[in-house]
Amino acid sequence: MKPLLALSRAIDAVNERIGRLVYWCVLIMVLVSAANAISRYALSIASNAWLELQWYLFSAVFLLCSGYTLLHNEHIRIDVVAANLSRRKQIWIDIFGTAFFLLPIALYMMWSSWPVFMNAWTSGEISGSAGGLVRWPARLLVPVGFFLLTLQGISELIKRFAYLRGLIPDPVEKHEEPALELMRIEDKAAK
């Protein structure tokens, strides 16, 4: 289980870094949006490129942070039934949901969106709007985002099984730095 926990820590660290980096996209998106609104309404200068850049940045935040959101257990949950179950049963529900819903859907989305990106890349697809941007960067966000989500789903499965074996504490509890916390716990267990 040690190599799997090391893999889980590495995946957590990747999604943590990407998530924190993408925070800056939110600031850039707000600044672009404000500049676009000011130029449009105060100066009567409109630009489709700036508007599309806002959409690209929003897509980057949404797609690239999906793994980060799962890492921090901030995704939407409907715990009407599970809230009344034991912690072990809740973990088994997480394992089932990840293995039979999250991972198959994320893998399918990654697989099916790759040809769309490749078509945009090879054809040099450009927005239909006057002055619009090239489309391949936005098309690439879909498979990359679902790849990061798939990786995090694998990491979460590893942590759930490690918890069931008593090797780590509850992975759903909130931690400031999940990857670092897991590393500290494993180091203590090794000593």
Buried (B, 14 or more C-beta within 10 A) or exposed (E): EEEBBBBBBEBBBBBBEBBEEBEEBBEBBEEBBEEBEEBBEEEEEEBBEBBBBBEBBBBBBBBBBBBBBBBBBEEEEEEEEBEEEEEEEBBBBBBEBBBEEBBEBBBEBBEEBBEBBBEBBEEEBEBEEEEBBBBBBBBBBBBBBBBBBBBBBBBBBBBBBBBBEEBBBEBBEEBEEBBBBBBEBBEEEEE
